[in-house]
Amino acid sequence: MHSQAHRLEDRSRVHVAVDLSGLDIHTVAQQGVTENVSARGARVVTSKPWHPNDHVTVRSLLGSLRSRARVVYCQPLGKDSFAIGLELFVSVGEWTMPQVASRNLA
């Protein structure tokens, strides 16, 4: 029987490169790309699997977001591709940099 959990908040489709590092010094850091994000979570595609309940540090490479997170799930997507669901804790910053208003130079 498959039941679908409902999220408390909507996710936005945002594709941002992130750096994921485990809290264990023996875990090698890796990069991934978000598929969608919210204030409390993200879905990230990576090249290596993570285990549910792993604790990681997330850093947005295009913005200022930094957060501790817990891996909620890890789904294989194909050869060397995995989708992980992250529950974010104590996030600081934004996923992307705010767009700078362009100036008219005339």
C-alpha beads as a LAMMPS data file, in Angstrom:
LAMMPS data file: protein, C-alpha beads

106 atoms
105 bonds

1 atom types
1 bond types

-500.0 500.0 xlo xhi
-500.0 500.0 ylo yhi
-500.0 500.0 zlo zhi

Masses

1 110.0

Atoms # bond

1 1 1 0.000 0.000 0.000
2 1 1 1.441 3.343 -1.032
3 1 1 0.467 6.492 0.785
4 1 1 1.618 9.922 -0.235
5 1 1 2.802 12.296 2.487
6 1 1 1.737 15.912 2.172
7 1 1 4.285 18.686 2.542
8 1 1 3.736 21.569 4.902
9 1 1 4.965 24.056 2.305
10 1 1 5.316 24.211 -1.457
11 1 1 8.603 23.504 -3.180
12 1 1 9.986 25.719 -5.931
13 1 1 11.694 24.303 -9.005
14 1 1 15.175 25.702 -8.542
15 1 1 18.288 24.208 -10.121
16 1 1 21.291 25.200 -8.033
17 1 1 24.659 23.502 -7.691
18 1 1 25.327 22.493 -4.091
19 1 1 28.204 21.059 -2.131
20 1 1 27.269 18.202 0.235
21 1 1 29.632 17.060 2.953
22 1 1 29.089 14.509 5.659
23 1 1 29.691 15.325 9.289
24 1 1 31.986 12.300 9.471
25 1 1 35.533 13.212 8.396
26 1 1 35.740 9.954 6.425
27 1 1 32.850 10.944 4.132
28 1 1 34.040 12.520 0.890
29 1 1 32.274 15.760 -0.094
30 1 1 30.438 15.781 -3.407
31 1 1 28.501 18.158 -5.579
32 1 1 24.895 17.861 -6.656
33 1 1 22.127 19.910 -8.259
34 1 1 18.798 20.733 -6.648
35 1 1 15.589 19.845 -8.474
36 1 1 13.331 21.678 -6.054
37 1 1 13.716 23.530 -2.767
38 1 1 11.741 24.991 0.099
39 1 1 12.638 26.638 3.382
40 1 1 12.687 23.215 5.082
41 1 1 13.851 20.798 2.416
42 1 1 15.348 20.043 -0.964
43 1 1 15.581 17.282 -3.549
44 1 1 19.148 16.965 -4.825
45 1 1 20.552 14.815 -7.630
46 1 1 24.013 13.415 -6.864
47 1 1 26.385 10.904 -8.412
48 1 1 26.763 8.766 -5.289
49 1 1 24.147 7.379 -2.904
50 1 1 23.602 8.658 0.628
51 1 1 21.925 6.683 3.394
52 1 1 18.676 7.732 5.058
53 1 1 19.396 9.539 8.341
54 1 1 22.913 10.573 7.238
55 1 1 23.605 14.081 8.492
56 1 1 25.200 16.459 5.990
57 1 1 26.197 20.071 5.541
58 1 1 24.672 21.744 2.462
59 1 1 26.236 24.775 0.768
60 1 1 24.739 26.524 -2.259
61 1 1 27.404 27.341 -4.854
62 1 1 25.342 30.109 -6.531
63 1 1 23.982 31.736 -3.404
64 1 1 24.654 32.111 0.282
65 1 1 22.659 29.194 1.709
66 1 1 24.334 27.105 4.388
67 1 1 22.491 24.441 6.359
68 1 1 22.786 21.218 8.282
69 1 1 20.454 18.573 6.903
70 1 1 19.268 15.007 7.296
71 1 1 18.906 12.632 4.354
72 1 1 15.274 11.505 4.311
73 1 1 15.455 9.214 1.274
74 1 1 17.762 8.144 -1.541
75 1 1 16.299 6.933 -4.859
76 1 1 18.369 5.541 -7.741
77 1 1 17.637 7.417 -10.980
78 1 1 19.950 5.544 -13.314
79 1 1 23.609 4.690 -13.641
80 1 1 25.581 6.903 -11.232
81 1 1 22.596 9.147 -10.486
82 1 1 20.630 9.349 -7.238
83 1 1 17.924 11.669 -5.925
84 1 1 18.142 12.453 -2.236
85 1 1 15.553 14.200 -0.145
86 1 1 16.986 16.541 2.477
87 1 1 15.325 17.900 5.592
88 1 1 17.056 21.212 6.353
89 1 1 17.868 22.415 9.871
90 1 1 18.950 25.933 10.831
91 1 1 19.344 27.337 7.303
92 1 1 21.096 30.637 6.758
93 1 1 21.138 32.560 3.470
94 1 1 19.457 32.128 0.092
95 1 1 19.674 29.395 -2.547
96 1 1 20.581 31.921 -5.256
97 1 1 21.876 35.462 -5.293
98 1 1 19.205 38.146 -5.769
99 1 1 19.142 39.457 -9.315
100 1 1 20.815 42.813 -9.661
101 1 1 18.680 45.392 -11.401
102 1 1 20.250 46.335 -14.694
103 1 1 21.072 49.983 -15.303
104 1 1 20.432 51.975 -18.411
105 1 1 23.700 53.395 -19.580
106 1 1 22.643 56.122 -21.977

Bonds

1 1 1 2
2 1 2 3
3 1 3 4
4 1 4 5
5 1 5 6
6 1 6 7
7 1 7 8
8 1 8 9
9 1 9 10
10 1 10 11
11 1 11 12
12 1 12 13
13 1 13 14
14 1 14 15
15 1 15 16
16 1 16 17
17 1 17 18
18 1 18 19
19 1 19 20
20 1 20 21
21 1 21 22
22 1 22 23
23 1 23 24
24 1 24 25
25 1 25 26
26 1 26 27
27 1 27 28
28 1 28 29
29 1 29 30
30 1 30 31
31 1 31 32
32 1 32 33
33 1 33 34
34 1 34 35
35 1 35 36
36 1 36 37
37 1 37 38
38 1 38 39
39 1 39 40
40 1 40 41
41 1 41 42
42 1 42 43
43 1 43 44
44 1 44 45
45 1 45 46
46 1 46 47
47 1 47 48
48 1 48 49
49 1 49 50
50 1 50 51
51 1 51 52
52 1 52 53
53 1 53 54
54 1 54 55
55 1 55 56
56 1 56 57
57 1 57 58
58 1 58 59
59 1 59 60
60 1 60 61
61 1 61 62
62 1 62 63
63 1 63 64
64 1 64 65
65 1 65 66
66 1 66 67
67 1 67 68
68 1 68 69
69 1 69 70
70 1 70 71
71 1 71 72
72 1 72 73
73 1 73 74
74 1 74 75
75 1 75 76
76 1 76 77
77 1 77 78
78 1 78 79
79 1 79 80
80 1 80 81
81 1 81 82
82 1 82 83
83 1 83 84
84 1 84 85
85 1 85 86
86 1 86 87
87 1 87 88
88 1 88 89
89 1 89 90
90 1 90 91
91 1 91 92
92 1 92 93
93 1 93 94
94 1 94 95
95 1 95 96
96 1 96 97
97 1 97 98
98 1 98 99
99 1 99 100
100 1 100 101
101 1 101 102
102 1 102 103
103 1 103 104
104 1 104 105
105 1 105 106
